[in-house]
């Protein structure tokens, strides 16, 4: 009787059945995860590259979109460079009085 009680919670499934159960519970792994993209803005200011940036994000639909050499100045209204459905993250150098510019920005999908 003691042996039966200890084995009640143990379930033995074949490898194939385990995979099927995980697939039913978690879905297809290929459809999960994060899509990360990186784009180099070049020597231009970010606000001048917004049409290209928005087109890239619309086409790729990344979870995280990093923009290097973004050159986002602190004087620019953040609404000018905001993308619908994404949070804008800037580097701390934007508040540095001697720099007042974020050389890197990240657009993070709001669903994350």
Beta strands, then each sheet from edge to edge (+ up, - down):
strand 1: 36-40
strand 2: 64-73
strand 3: 86-90
strand 4: 101-109
sheet 1: 1+ 2+ 4- 3+
end
